[in-house]
Amino acid sequence: MTAKIKLNAASGGGSFSLQAPSSSSNNRVFTLPDSADATLLTSTASLGKLVNVVHASFSTETSIASTSFTDTGLTASITPSSSSNKILVIVSQNLQFSRSNTNAAGGMKVIRLVSGGSDVSIYEAGNSPGTLGIQLNSFGSGLFSRMNACVNIEDSPNTTSSVAYRAQAAANTTSDNGKVIAQEEDTPSHMTLMEFAP
């Protein structure tokens, strides 16, 4: 005797069957919600599914005396399981902007590099006066600005190749010893990559 219950849809539609596991040691229980209706998804369904999580930290002090965006050392890589999946990029970057005689300012950038491709900027807080983004200012002689820049970006790399994300920073000016120090005093910065299926 086959342990199966089969329900046929009305008006010539498909059918639905419930069949017990083939082994008595593989008993299974399905519990239906008592507070709301629900839809059962198959084992291959990935609606809104968190597929993978990657975390990286970097704690080496890195000095950037440049107005061009330069790597802070913070990076993380992930290989999407589907080209339609999204990557949530969460960055917590430790930064210090310093300048010897006047206000200190700078900017931050997050770039994506797909294996075999070119850098693509997915976030930029400009380091020029008047632009939107990170504009920290300290007035006086030998003062500086410290911050932990937190950025959340949803990215669509559209690939199943390895994808690397890197944090960058730049000083507003290099005059009067203007610079950016990432991971100042070896304070760690962090990056988390979360892959979601649509």
URURSUL-V428000 format. One record per backbone hydrogen bond with DSSP energy under -1.0 kcal/mol. NH is the residue of the N-H (numbers start at 1). CO is the residue of the C=O. E is the energy in kcal/mol with one decimal. If there is no record, write none. Layout:
# URURSUL-V428000
nh/co/e
NH/CO/E
NH/CO/E
This chain:
# URURSUL-V428000
nh/co/e
4/2/-1.8
5/18/-2.8
7/16/-3.7
9/14/-2.4
13/10/-1.0
16/7/-3.0
18/5/-3.1
20/3/-1.9
26/23/-1.7
45/42/-1.4
49/46/-1.9
51/195/-2.8
52/195/-1.1
54/193/-2.7
56/191/-2.7
58/189/-2.1
62/182/-2.8
64/180/-3.7
70/169/-2.3
72/167/-2.4
76/165/-1.9
78/163/-2.5
85/82/-1.3
86/196/-2.5
87/155/-2.9
88/194/-3.1
89/153/-3.5
90/192/-2.9
91/151/-3.1
92/190/-3.0
93/149/-3.0
95/147/-2.8
96/181/-1.4
97/145/-2.7
98/179/-2.4
99/143/-1.3
100/176/-3.3
107/170/-2.4
108/125/-1.3
109/168/-2.4
110/123/-2.4
111/166/-2.6
112/120/-3.2
113/164/-2.9
115/162/-2.4
117/114/-3.1
120/112/-2.3
122/110/-2.6
123/110/-1.3
125/108/-3.3
126/132/-1.3
131/128/-1.9
142/100/-4.1
145/97/-3.0
147/95/-2.6
149/93/-2.6
151/91/-2.5
153/89/-2.6
155/87/-3.4
163/78/-3.1
164/113/-2.8
165/76/-3.1
166/111/-2.2
167/74/-2.3
168/109/-3.2
169/70/-2.3
170/107/-1.8
171/66/-3.1
172/105/-2.5
179/98/-2.1
180/64/-2.3
181/96/-3.2
182/62/-3.1
183/94/-1.6
186/183/-1.9
187/184/-1.2
189/58/-2.7
190/92/-2.7
191/56/-2.7
192/90/-2.7
193/54/-3.3
194/88/-2.1
195/52/-2.9
196/86/-2.8
197/49/-2.8
